[in-house]
Amino acid sequence: MNTKQPRRIAALMALALAGLAQAKDDTTLLDTLVVTGTRTQTSLRDSPASVSIVGREEIEKRGTDSVAELLRDVPGVSVVDSAVAGMKRIRIRGEQSNRVVILVDGQELTDHSSFGSPLLVDPANIERIEVVRGPASVLYGAKAIGGVVNIITRKGAATPVQVEVGGAYHSATRGWEGWAAVSGTADRLDYRLSVSGDDHGDRKVAKSPYSASGRLENSSYQNQDVSLHAGLKLDEAGRHYVALKANHHHLKADGWQDPFALVTLKNIGINPTIAGKQAQISIDEAELTQFNANLPKRDLDKVGLYYEGKDLGPVLRKASADLFVQRVDREFNNDIRIKGTGGSAYIPFPPPFGQTLGLTSADIGMNSVSVDRTQTYGASGQLDFSFHPDHYTLMGAQFLRDDLDTNKSNTIQISNIKSPSPGVPTGTLSVNSNAYDRATMQTASAFVQDEWSLTPDFKLIGGLRYYRVESTLEQTSSSTHNAGESSRHGRFVKALGLTWTGLEHSTVRAGYSEGYVMPSLLEQFTDSRAGRGIVLSGNPDLLPERSKNYELGLRYQNRGVVFDGTLFFSRSKNYITFESCSISGRCAPGGDIYVNADRAKSHGVELLMEYLVPGTSFTPYFTGTWMRRQITVDDFSTYQTDVPRLSGRLGLRWEDTLANSEVWADLFVHAATAVDKKERAIEKSGKVSRHLAGWGTLNFAVGSNFGPHGRHRVVLHMGNLLDKGYRASVDEMPGVGRNVVLTFSTRF
């Protein structure tokens, strides 16, 4: 990336702010009401938390089938997919996706993989998305070190019957998507039934080292979604409301082979179990020549029941409760091929094995299949009190139970065995092993929060939550774990926020918050085959990850100007990583084990700025993040953590009415500085640090709402107009090349 680009961006920001005193038109962005930041309705301007919102209008303008893409321009947010195009997740402030809580209508989506919950919700069924950046474990439970994403789905339309249909074409994947919904309101009942589907082929990219043909092989995916909402007002005034929501989502996705995964390994061990006996294969040096991870199935089925009561009295103002049951079925396939030289092999049988053989060379193919089912039962309740005119108090409780069943099968085939041992011929050996685990995690917590109006300008918000978490391995076929193993943890977490509105049109805020993440069931109890062909062992002695976060922010809105800026600093410890069994001494040599070893420090600035130019329909804007993140593991420490120093979007938006139709256009640049990723584990290979150059893409979008009441919508997105080859992060696939997305929808 051109080293002058950050200076140019800063100059354009300065020019946009230079006209503040001349602006005359009002905007309402910061007046939007949000719930997620405080668990009670408040304006975005007055929220003590770092909150961003993506509303229905913006969702319809974006032309994407991915919730993660809707959040890409939120300051502090980045998108990851771990080489599976259809499984996009998000990071917040550099924290991995498994440290971000994903809520749908306030109910948590749980995922006990080490990757975190993907955002598998149909965008056509979303009313708005609220994002809290920074720890929110006091209000939203464990895993909220990075932040919270609350996806709020749509309810019934205002008319008795409304039908919506829509579709899109994506040139980059030669893909299509379509959706349809019927919704309405009849007396006290409102309803919505929607269906959607998409089918995307291999991704088109600009010519680069990742693809000579211009297509990324094994990057296709498909989605299908069916959703139902039925709500009922229990009284004429609408003070009591109940709703039933149900959802089925199916995803099938291929895994792209990342060249970064093809490394040279030294002194590795592959130790499969054969008929209850341990085999030992040691290789002096091996070259990883193939690495594919596919997801033939990732299904979500969920049913939730909700109640909300409001305006209940002078003391008890509101009451809410919900319960849900959710099932996630996942099938994950991993194919690995290794060419090895030197070492030895001990195979218990058949003859001529049963002895330790020296190896001169071997080709090793490994196929790992994991079939998992996670069944989750959840319930929560909250009461809002006004005990005093200057206090607004929340009290609540939450319960979650996750039951995980996982079946793993591994096939290891060693061909072209060449041994110097006399009488042992060159040949092929195939070894199959299977493993089964059933584990349960129960989380019970209670919280209280009080908002205290110290003066008309000062508000102090404090919160406290207590967790009690119990995890148990109920059944296992493992020789290294025993049924009945368990772990128990309990802890208080705290949060404190202060807002001051003494400056006209402004809110100054400061906050402190703590994060708390329990190790997943897979990390505690299950042994898996890692990408390097090494067994990665679960560890029931893992401690929860913890963090502390400090923030200072300013929001300003007046006369066409919107400004929302945040300074943040966080410290984290007990992060879960893995180390060699030979170091820890807690598992069989030749493998790795999960441990609490990482520490992290992050600091940065998040900005959102807009300026409606007086007397025009033009709005220059900027959203972006400057951030530094340091990871420390024992004596290993680095700032090369796959986080760009500067990233964001700079654009010029135009909106007006032509021929009784709403028309808008947006010319913008996406850009980020270079990133590097250095990992202690990868230092065993020839690739010590992974480097990606800075990048920038030029994009243009135009759209219109037309017809009676704007019922018809057409949107055209032209992305990466200059066809630049780029990759935003090591944990994200290469970006698409020059492409077009055409979206249309209508309602009647």
N, C-alpha and C positions, 0 to 999 in steps of 0.2 A: 504494500500500500504506500502511496506517496506520503512522505513524512510531513508534508505541508498540509495534508488534508485536515487533521485535527485543528490546526490554526484557522483554516478556512471555515470550518464549522463554527468555531468560537466567534469568528468575525461576523458571520451571518446571524448568530444568536445576539450579538451586541447590537447589530443593526435593527433587529426585530424589537429589542427592548428600548431602543433610542426614542421610539415614537410613543412611549407610554402616556406622556402628558397630553398628547393630541387626540387619543382615542375617545370616542363618544358613545359607541354602541355597547350595550350590555350583553354579556353572555351568562349562561346558567350552569355551566359544567360543574362548578364546585357547590352548587345548590342542590345537586342530585342527592336524594335520600338513599342511604345505604344501611345495612344491618350488620354485615359481617365483622366490621371493625370493633364493635362494642356489644354485639348481640341484642341491641335495641336500636330502633330507628333514629338516625341522626343524619345531618347533612354531611356531605363529603368534606366541606370546608371545616366543620367543627369536630371531626373525628380525631381522637388523639393518636390513632394508628396510621401507618403508611398504607393507605387504601387506594386502589385504582378500580375503575368500573368500565366494563365493555357492555354497552346497551344494545337493545334490539336493532335500532337503526344502524349502528356501526356493524353489527353482525351481518345484516343483509347487504351491506356495501362491500364486505370483504371478499366474497366469492371464494370460500374455502370449505372443504369438508372436514377440517381438523380444528378441534377446540384449541389445541396447542398453538396453531398458527394465529388464532384470534388474539392470543396473549403475547405474541412475539414482541410487540411494540410497547408493552407495559414496562416502565423503567425497572431495572433489576431482574427482569425475567429473561431466560434464554431457553431454547428448545433443544431437546436431545431425543435421539431415537435408537441409539445403540445398534446401528446397522440394520434395523428392521423398520422399513419405511412406514408401515401402517401403525406402529406402536409409539407414537410421539408422546413424550412426557415433557415436563418443564422443570427447570431449576430456578430457584429464587435466591438471589445474592450469592451465587456460586454453590449453594447447598445442593447435594444430589437429590434426585426425585423422591427417594425413599424417606427424605426428611421434609416432605411437603404434604400436607393433608389435603385430600381432594374430597369435597362435599358435593352431593347432589341434593338440592333442597334441604340443606343442613344435615343430611345423613352421610356418614363417612363411607367412602369406598376403600375397603381394605385389600391389601395385596402383600403376601408374605414372601415375595421374591426379594432379591437384593436390589432390584431395579426401581421399585416404587410403582404406584398406580398410574396406568395410562389414562388419558382423558377420552374415554370411548363413549361420547354422548353426541347425538345428532345435532349439529348446529341449528338446523331448521326448527328444532324443538326447544330452543333456549330463549328465555326472555332477557336475561342479562347475566353477566359474570362479575363477581366481586372478588378482588384479589387483595389479601393482606400480606404485605412484605415484612419479613422479620418474624421472630418467635411469637406464637400465639397459643402456647400450650395451656395457659390459664383458662382460656375460653373454649378451645376447640380440641383439646386432648393431645395425647402423645403423638409424635411424629411431626409436630408443627414447629420444628427448629427453623426451617427455611421460610415458612409462611403457610397460608391457607388459600385455597381456591374454592369458592362456593358457586356452583353452577345452579342457577335458579331457572327451572323449566316453566314453560308456558301453561296457562290455564285456558278456560273457555273464552271464546270470542263474545263480544257484546250483543250480537244478534242471535236469534234462535238457532240458525244454521248458517255456518260459513265454511266454504270449501276452499282449500289452498292446494295448488299444485306448482311444482317447480322442477328445474333441472339445470345441469351445468355440463360443459365440455371442457376438459383440461388437455391442452395440446401436449404438455410436457410428459404426460403418461399415456396419451391417447386414451384417456379415461373419461368416464361419464358418471354422473350421479343423478338421482331423481328422488323426489319426495312428494307425499300427498298427505293431507290432513283434513279432518272434518271436526269442527268445534262449534260451540255456541253456549247460550245461557237461556234457560227456560224457568221462569219464576225463581226459585231459590237454588236450582241446580245449574252447575256449569260443567262442561265436559270437553275433552279433546282426545281424539284418536289419530295417531300419525304413524306412517310407515315410510321407510327410506332405504336406499341401497346405493352402492357405488362399486365400480370395478376399474382398477387402475393397472396399467401395464408397467413395464420397466421404465424407470425415470430417464428423461433426456437431460444430458449435461453438456456444457461446453467441452470441447476437446481438451483433455488434460491427462495427467498421469493416471487418473482413475479409470479412464475409458478411452480407448482408441476409436471405438465405433460411435461414440456419442450417446450410448445407452449404458446404464448401470444394470448389469445382469443380476437377476434375483432381487429385484426391488419392487415387485408388484404386490398388490394387496386388494382385499375386498371387504366390504362391510355390509351388514344388514341390521336394521333396527326397527322395532315395533314398540310404541309407547302409548300408555293410556293414563288419562287424568279424569277423575270424577270428583267434584266437590259439591258440598251441600251446606247452605246456611240454615242453622237450626232454629233461627228466629227471624222475624220480619226485619229487625234492625241490623241483622248481620253481625251481632256481637259474638256469636258462637259459630264456628266454621269447622267442618271436618272434610278431609279429602283422602282419597285412595289413589295411589300412583303405582303403576306397574311398568316394567321395562324388560325387553329382551334385546341383547346386542350380540352379534356374532362377528368375529374378525378372523380372517385368514391372511397370513402375510409371509412372504419369502424373506430370507436373510441375505443381505449383500455381504460379499467377502471383502473385508477391509484389508488393504495391503499392509496396514500397520500391524495386523495380527500375525503376519507371516514373518516370524523372527527365528533366530538361531538360539537354541537352548543348550545349556551345559549342565551336566550332572543331574539329570532328571530321573525320577523313579515312577514307574507305573505298577501299582500293586493291586491287581484285581483278586477277588475271592472266588475260588473254584471249588464248588461242592464243599463249602465250609473251610477250605484250606487257603492260606495266603500264598499267592504267587508273588515273585519279586523280579521285576525287570528294570535293570539299571542301564542307562545309556550315557556314555561320556559326552557326546555332542550330537544334537539332533536339529534338523531344519524343519520347521513347520511349513509345509507346502500347501495345505488346504485348511480352511476354517470357514464353515458355513453354519449358521444358526437359523432355523426356520420355525415358524409358528403356524402349524396346520390348523390350530383351533385355540381361540381365546373367547369364550362365551361368558356373558354376564346375564343373570336372571335375578330380578329384584322386585319385591312388593313392599310398599311402605304405606303406613297409615298416619295421618296427621290430625292434630286438633289445635285450634287457636281460639282463645277467648280474649276480648279486648273491651275496654271501658267497663270493667267489672265493679269498680267502686273507688272511693277516695283513697283507700290504702292499697288494696290489691288491684293494680291497674291492668295487668295482663297475665294470662296463663297459657302455656303451650306444652304440648307433649307429642311424642312420635314413637313409633316402633316399626321395625322392618326386619325382613329376612332376605338374605342375598346369597347367591351361589356363583362362584367363579370356577369354570372348567378350563384348564389350560393344558395344551400339549406342546412340548418344546423338543425339537430335534437338533442335535449338534453333531456335525460330521467333521472329523479332524484327520489329517494325514501327516505323518512324520517320517522323514528319512533319517536314520540314525547310524552312527559309526561308533565302534568300541563299546565296552561294557560287558554285562553278564545277564543271564536269565536263569531263574529258578522256577520251574513249572512243576507242581506236585505230581502230575501224571498227564497223559499216558506215556509209556516207554517210547523213545529212549530218555524221556524226561524223568523227573524225580531226582535230578542232580543239578548242580550249578554249572551252566555252560558259558563259556566265554563267547562273546559276539564280536565279529569283525564288521558286520553290517546287517541292517534289517530295515524293511519298509513296514511301518505300523499304521494301520487304519483303525480309527475309533469312532463308533457311533453310539451316542448317548441319547436316550429317549426318556423324557420326564412327563408323566401324566399326573397332574395335580388337580385336586378339588378343594376349594376353601368355602366352607359354609359359615356365614356370619349371621348372628342374631344381635340386634341392637335396640336400645330404648333410651330415651332421654326426656327430661322434663325441666321446665323453667317457670319461675314465678317472678313477676315484676312488682315491686312494692314502692310506694311513696310514703314512707313513715314520717317525713318532715318535708316542708316546702323546698328545702335546700338539698334534699337527698333523693336519689333514685337508685334503688337497690335491687340487684338481681340475685336470685338463689337458684341453683340447679344441680342436677345429677345426671350421670350417664353410665350406661352399662353396655359392654361389648363382649361377645363370645365368638371366637374364631376356632373352627374345627378344620384342621388341615389333614387331608389324606394325600400321600404322594407315593407313586410307584415309579421306580427308576430301573431302567435296563441298560446295560452297557455291553457292547460287543467289541472285542479287541482282536484284530486279525494281524498277525505278524507273518509277513511273507518274505521270501528271499533271505531266509535265515542262513547266515554263513558263520559257522563256528569252527574254531581251530581244534575242538575236541575230537579225538580219533573215534571213528565209528559213528559219528553223528552226521547224517546227510543234510544237505540243503533242503529246506522244505517250508511248509506253511503251517502255522498254528492259529487256531481260532478259539477264543475264550469268551464265554457268555456269563454274565452275572446279573442278578436282580436284587432289588432292595425295596423294602416297603416300610413306611413310617406313618404313624397317626399321632398327631399332637394337638393340643388345645391351649389357647390363651384366653384368659378372662381378665377384663379390665373394668374396674369399678372406680368411679371418681365423683367428687362433689366440688362445687365451686360457689364462690360468692364474689360479687363486684358491687362497688358503691361509687356513684357519681355525686360529688359534693361541690355545690356552687359556693365557693368561698366568698366571692364578691360577684357583682354582675359581669365582670370581665374574666375572672379566674374560675376554672373548673379543675378539680382534682379527681382522678379516676384510679381507684386501686382495686386489685383483684387477687384472689388466692384460690388455689385448687390443690386437692389432695388426691393422689393416685394410689391404687393398690392393684398390682398386676401379678398374676400367677400363671406360669406356663408349665405344662406337663407333657412328657412323652408317654403316650398311653400304650402304643404298640410299636415294635420295631423288629426288623430282621438283621439289624446291624450287629457286628461283633464288637464294635467299639462303644456302643451305647446300650443302656438297659432300660426296659420299660419301667416306668415309675420315676425316672429322673425328672426333676422339677426345679424351678427357680421362682423366687418370690421377691418382689421389690415394692417399696412404698416411699412416696416422697411428696413434699409440698413444693409447688412452684408459684412464683409471684410475678406481678406486673404492676407498674405505676405509671400514670400519664398525667400531664398537666397541659392545659390549653389556656391561652391568653388572647382575648379579642379586643384589647385596649387600643390598637391601631385600627383606624377606619378601613373597612374592606379587607382586613387581614386577620389571620389566625397564626399565632406562634405556638408551637407545641414542642414538648420534650417528653421522652419516655424511656422507661427501663422495662425489659421483659426477659423472661427465662424460657428456654426450650428444653424439651425432655423427649427422648425417643427410645422406646424399648427395642431390644434386638428382636428380629423376626423369628418365627418358629423354625424356618429353614436354617438361619444362622446359628440357632441354639442346638438343634437336634439332628439335622440331616447331613449326610455325607454326599458330596456330589463330585462329578468329574469336571474339573476346571478346564478352561480353554487351552491351557498348556499341556493337557494330558495328565495332570497331577490331581490326586484326590484332595478335595478341600473338605476338612472335617468340621462338623458343628461343635459348638462349645457352650454347654449349659451354664458355665460360670461367667458369661458375658455380663457386663454392667450396662445400664442405660447410658445413652449418649446425652450430654448436657451442654447448654450454651447460655451465655448472658449477652444481652444486646442493649446498646444505648443509641438513642436517636435525638436529633434536633431538626425541626422542620418549620417551614414558612409557606403559607398559602395566601395568595392575593388574587382578588378578582374585582375588576372595576373598569368601566368604560372600554370594553372590548379586550381587556388584557386578562389572561389567566396565567398564573404562576404557581407551581407546586414543586418545592424543592426539599430534599431530605439529605442530611448528613447522618451516616450510621457507622457504628463500630461494634463488632461482635467478637467474642472469645468462646471457643468450644473445646471440650475435652472428652475423653473416653470414646472417640470415634472408632467405629469398628472397621478393621482392616484384616489382613491375614499375614501370617509369617510362617516360616518353615518349621515343621515339626521337630527338626534337629535342634532348633533354637529354643522352642518352648518346652520340649520334653513331654508334651501332653498328648501325643499321638504317634502313630507308627512312622519311622523314618521314611523319607521319600515323598511325603505329602506336605500339605499346608493345613493351617487351622485358623479359624476366626479368632481374633484377639482385640481387646481395647488398647490401641496404641497411638492412634492419630490425635493430634491437636490442630486446631485451625484458628487463624485470626483473619478477619476481613474488615475492610473499611472502604467507604466510598461515598459518592454523591449521586443522587437520582434526581432528574429534572423533567418537568413537563412545562412547556411554554407555548402559548398561543396569543395571537394579536390580530383582531379583526380590524383591518385598515379602514379608517373612517371614510364614509361615503362610497365604499366599494363592497364587493362581495368576495374579496380575497382575504385569506387567513394564512399567513406564514406560521409554521409551527415547528417545534422540536421536542422529541422525547429521547432521552438518552441516559446512560450510566457511565460513570468513571469508577473503577473498582480495582482494588488490589486484594489478593487472597493468598495467604501463606499456609502451607500444610507442613506439619512436623511429625515425624515418626521416629522415635528414639533419637539417634544422632543424625538422621536424615531430615533436611529441611529445604523447602523450595517455594518460590513464588510462581514457578511454572506449573500452574494448576488448571490449565485449559480455560482460563478466564481472560478475555481481552481487557486492556486498560480502559478503552473507550469504545462504546458501541451505541448505536441509536438510529433514529430516523429523522431526517430533515426534509420538509416539504412545503408546498404551497397549495392550498385548497381553495376552490371556488365553488360557490353555491348560489343559485338564483332560480327564478321562475321564468320560463319561456313558453309561450303559447299554452298557458294554464297547466304546464307540467313542471315538476321539480327536476332541475338538472344540476348535476355536480361534476366536478373534475378534480383530480388530485395528481400532481407531479411531485415525486419524492425520491429520495436516495436512502437506501439502507447501507450502512457501512460499519466496519469494526476494524480495530487495529489487530496486529498479529497476536497469535496465541502460541504458547508452548505447553507441553505436558510432560512432566518428568515424574516417574514412579519408581519407588525403591525396588519393587518386584521385577520391573522390566529391565533393571540394570543387570539382571542375569543374562539378558540377550544382547545382541549387537546394536539394538536401537535404544540408546540411553534416554534421549529426549526427542519428543515428536514436535515438529514445528509446522505451523500453518501461517502463510502470509496474510497480511491485512487485505481487505477487500472492500468493494463498494459496487452496488448495482443501481442503475437508473430505471425507474418504473413509472408507469402512467395508468391511471384508472379513470373511467368516465361512466356515468350511469344516469338513469332517469326513472322517475315515477310518473306514470301518465294514466289517462283514463279517469272515469268517475271515482272521486275520492282516492286517486292515486293507487288504484287496485292492481295495476300492472307495473312490473319492475324489470328493467334490463340493465345489466352491469357488464362492462368489458374491462378486464385487467390485462395489461401488457407488461409482463415482468422481465427483468434483466435485459433491457432493450439492447445493450451493447454486447450481450452474449459473453459475459465474463465468467471464467472458470474460478470457482471459489469453494471453500469449505469453512463454515462458521466456527466449528469446534471439532476436536477429536472425537467427541461423543455424538456427533451429528454427521449424517451422510453428506456428500458433496451436493451443493445447491443446484437447482434446476437451471438449465440454460435459457436462452430466449424462449418465451412461452406466452400463450394466450389462454385466458380463462373467460368463458362466456357463460353468464348466469342469467336465467329468466325465472320469473314467478308471477302468479296471478291469483287473485282470490275472487270468489263470487258466491 
